Amino acid sequence: MLELADRHFEHVSRERRSAGIWQTVVAVFRSAAAQARMAISLTEDASIFRDDAIWFAGATKGLYNGEAIANGATERAIQRTDHVKGLINDRRTRLMAFRNELGQHIVPQLRKAIDSYLSACAELFEALEEFKWGLLEFEASQSRISTGYFAQTPEELVAVFERLKSDA
């Protein structure tokens, strides 16, 4: 599963670059034709991001259903997830600033495409965050239980807190 996750992480990086190229073209020429082409590119990227968000949501369900993952693979996937979330946030911030910079000179088609792209970014970010937490929970479920720090009843939980307090 994590090999497939790598492919989806690459989608995000690749699509982010293509949108950035059009942002540069529109910033330089500010023509309606350049804005229309950027709108098409953003719409395509938004569709891919939504597909990736659906994939990550399904992968998260797979984690909760006990799908096998090789030992140690979760740490790298968590790092990649955080990296891609950073890319998404960066792109979102830059695109909102770009939209504001164009102001009244933005064509409606591009404004709608930017809004759709930002929405897709939010969906993908949320799916990635859930995937990360799924990985963390999977990793935790595979960990050894430390003696004296495990509780199954309220009384045992109180004993664990007392032990933690005395260890501090």
Protein Blocks (a to p, Z undefined) as FASTA:
>chain_A
ZZmmmmmmmmmmmmmmmmmmmmmmmmmnopaklmmmmmmmmmmmmmmmmmmmmmmmmmmm
mmmnopacdehklmmmmmmmmmmmmmmmmmmmmmmmmmmmnmmmpcfklmmmmmmmmmmm
mmmmmmmmmmmmmmmmmmmmmpccdehiacfbfklmmmmmmmmmmmZZ
